[in-house]
Amino acid sequence: MKPRPVAESLVSPGLPGISDTASAAEPAAPAVPEPAKIEVGQLSVWFGDIKALEDVSLEIPPGQITAVVGPPGCGKTTFLQALNRMNELVAGALVEGRVAIDGQDIYARGVDVAALRCRIGLVSEKAYPFPTSVFENVAYGLRVNRLAGSRADLYGRVEAGLRSAALWDEVKGTLHGPALALSAGQRQRLCLARTLAVEPEVVLMDEPAALLDPIAAQRMEELIHQLKRRYTIVVVTQNVQRAARISDWTAVLWLGRLVEHDRTDRIFTAPSQRITEDYVTGRFG
């Protein structure tokens, strides 16, 4: 069956700015510091006959936080998962366009996908610790990818991952205790530690604080700020206030299309598109 365009498959009538957005010219690309860490060119993603993303193009700078915002169903998670080829795990998924990390196309033939996912780690919205110990949760990726040369190296890398996730001091006395005994906030940081232990270059986060209580969410935001000193970070969130607090750049998606991408301060104070202004000011979404 021929894929249906976004305008047919995803549009919900009655929301402001839909017709204007669908026919608007592409917004001018902002001046991203060169060279970009991630370059996305005309990225489109289908799931069966549903087109979830359409011709998304943007550049993500190194060592900064880029937030991807938009209402539910706009393609945020699909976009995030396209950056480390997770969408292809879904039956019927089709990806077109280009995603390049440091100039190398990650969808090119011959790319080692396992190695790619070590370079570009993903932390999901829901924390899913394995039903094993805290230690084995963090050691998992190191073991599978054979990244530790010795037992001492393994322990050192596990500790480094837990420290990077600001969790070491809380679990160092119970490393071999069950991970499922941790609180929600600790579980989320444990999953982050599992990602950081393999020393990625890019960290993708899908609603990392959405399911946390206010105190745990604030701690996660502070941690994300600290991590940008070492990683390029892309965060998906529906919480526009969180995006304003934590990000350097913001991309706004609507119905699978990129509406606007600019410095976060401009997105929230002087957006170029009316639909962006309506969304970040809470008129809809």
Secondary structure as the mmCIF struct_conf table of DSSP 4:
data_model
#
loop_
_struct_conf.conf_type_id
_struct_conf.id
_struct_conf.beg_label_comp_id
_struct_conf.beg_label_asym_id
_struct_conf.beg_label_seq_id
_struct_conf.end_label_comp_id
_struct_conf.end_label_asym_id
_struct_conf.end_label_seq_id
HELX_LH_PP_P HELX_LH_PP_P1 LYS A 2 PRO A 3
STRN STRN1 ARG A 4 ARG A 4
HELX_LH_PP_P HELX_LH_PP_P2 PRO A 5 PRO A 5
HELX_RH_AL_P HELX_RH_AL_P1 VAL A 6 SER A 9
TURN_TY1_P TURN_TY1_P1 LEU A 10 LEU A 10
TURN_TY1_P TURN_TY1_P2 PRO A 13 GLY A 14
TURN_TY1_P TURN_TY1_P3 PRO A 16 GLY A 17
HELX_RH_AL_P HELX_RH_AL_P2 ILE A 18 SER A 23
HELX_LH_PP_P HELX_LH_PP_P3 ALA A 24 PRO A 30
HELX_LH_PP_P HELX_LH_PP_P4 VAL A 32 PRO A 33
BEND BEND1 GLU A 34 PRO A 35
HELX_LH_PP_P HELX_LH_PP_P5 ALA A 36 ALA A 36
BEND BEND2 LYS A 37 LYS A 37
STRN STRN2 ILE A 38 PHE A 47
TURN_TY1_P TURN_TY1_P4 GLY A 48 ASP A 49
STRN STRN3 ILE A 50 ILE A 60
TURN_TY1_P TURN_TY1_P5 PRO A 62 GLY A 63
BEND BEND3 GLN A 64 GLN A 64
STRN STRN4 ILE A 65 VAL A 69
BEND BEND4 PRO A 71 PRO A 71
TURN_TY1_P TURN_TY1_P6 PRO A 72 GLY A 73
BEND BEND5 CYS A 74 GLY A 75
HELX_RH_AL_P HELX_RH_AL_P3 LYS A 76 ALA A 82
TURN_TY1_P TURN_TY1_P7 LEU A 83 ARG A 85
HELX_RH_3T_P HELX_RH_3T_P1 ASN A 87 LEU A 89
BEND BEND6 VAL A 90 VAL A 90
TURN_TY1_P TURN_TY1_P8 ALA A 91 GLY A 92
STRN STRN5 ALA A 93 ILE A 101
TURN_TY1_P TURN_TY1_P9 ASP A 102 GLY A 103
STRN STRN6 GLN A 104 ASP A 105
TURN_TY1_P TURN_TY1_P10 ILE A 106 TYR A 107
BEND BEND7 ALA A 108 ALA A 108
TURN_TY1_P TURN_TY1_P11 ARG A 109 GLY A 110
HELX_RH_AL_P HELX_RH_AL_P4 VAL A 113 ARG A 119
STRN STRN7 ILE A 120 VAL A 123
BEND BEND8 GLU A 125 LYS A 126
BEND BEND9 PRO A 131 THR A 132
STRN STRN8 SER A 133 SER A 133
HELX_RH_AL_P HELX_RH_AL_P5 VAL A 134 VAL A 144
TURN_TY1_P TURN_TY1_P12 ASN A 145 ARG A 146
BEND BEND10 GLY A 149 SER A 150
HELX_RH_AL_P HELX_RH_AL_P6 ARG A 151 SER A 164
TURN_TY1_P TURN_TY1_P13 ALA A 165 ALA A 166
HELX_RH_AL_P HELX_RH_AL_P7 TRP A 168 VAL A 171
TURN_TY1_P TURN_TY1_P14 LYS A 172 GLY A 173
TURN_TY1_P TURN_TY1_P15 LEU A 175 HIS A 176
BEND BEND11 GLY A 177 GLY A 177
STRN STRN9 PRO A 178 PRO A 178
HELX_RH_3T_P HELX_RH_3T_P2 ALA A 179 ALA A 181
BEND BEND12 LEU A 182 LEU A 182
HELX_RH_AL_P HELX_RH_AL_P8 ALA A 184 LEU A 196
TURN_TY1_P TURN_TY1_P16 ALA A 197 VAL A 198
BEND BEND13 GLU A 201 GLU A 201
STRN STRN10 VAL A 202 ASP A 206
BEND BEND14 GLU A 207 GLU A 207
TURN_TY1_P TURN_TY1_P17 PRO A 208 LEU A 211
BEND BEND15 LEU A 212 LEU A 212
HELX_RH_AL_P HELX_RH_AL_P9 PRO A 214 LEU A 227
TURN_TY1_P TURN_TY1_P18 LYS A 228 ARG A 230
BEND BEND16 TYR A 231 TYR A 231
STRN STRN11 THR A 232 VAL A 236
BEND BEND17 GLN A 238 GLN A 238
HELX_RH_AL_P HELX_RH_AL_P10 VAL A 240 ILE A 246
BEND BEND18 ASP A 248 ASP A 248
STRN STRN12 TRP A 249 TRP A 254
TURN_TY1_P TURN_TY1_P19 LEU A 255 GLY A 256
STRN STRN13 ARG A 257 ARG A 263
HELX_RH_AL_P HELX_RH_AL_P11 THR A 264 THR A 269
BEND BEND19 ALA A 270 ALA A 270
BEND BEND20 SER A 272 GLN A 273
HELX_RH_AL_P HELX_RH_AL_P12 ARG A 274 VAL A 280
TURN_TY1_P TURN_TY1_P20 THR A 281 GLY A 282
BEND BEND21 ARG A 283 ARG A 283
#
